[in-house]
Amino acid sequence: MIIRDEILKEHSKENALRIATYACSSKKNFKELMKCFLDKEYRIAQRAAWSVSWTARKKPEMIQPYIKVLVEQLQRKDVHHAVIRNSIRVLEDMEIPEAFHGEVMNTCFNFIEDPSTPIAIKSFSLTALFNLSKHYPEIKHELRLIIEERWDTETAAFRARGKKILKALDRKIF
């Protein structure tokens, strides 16, 4: 399989899963998928992003060497939102190396505060911040405050994720 060709054939969940399954089969294949994820052509990167996310769920060890790349994607303004959305989706589900904690926290807070940020990116950012608050309890207050401040102006998806996080913060379960 040539991943780039498969990505261009069809944009569907079925195809993204098929590509992810193939990418999981070897480091070489996953490297090829990451090359597409970093492609300058937005359509290639956009479609590869979904497969990267699925691969990271199936085989989290495959994404470990690329954490720096995921964090760097969060800062980019020249990529499709799918690249950022799937980068933060992967990061919310994993133990982020300490070297990237500060950058991820700052970026996630910026995403949440920006009204133009797509809701999925905001929701995944909330979870990433909640997970990081286990290492940095001092951000819990800020996280709570931002959820409460934005409550009335955000979507139902934001409120649903925010509600879960607020409950967890209230229970102080870490």
Secondary structure, DSSP 8 states (H G I E B T S, - for coil): --HHHHHHH--SHHHHHHHHHHHHT-HHHHHHHHHHHT-SSHHHHHHHHHHHHHHHHH-HHHHGGGHHHHHHHHH-SSS-HHHHHHHHHHHHTS---GGGHHHHHHHHHHHHH-TTS-HHHHHHHHHHHHHHHTT-GGGHHHHHHHHHHHGGGS-HHHHHHHHHHHHHHHHT--
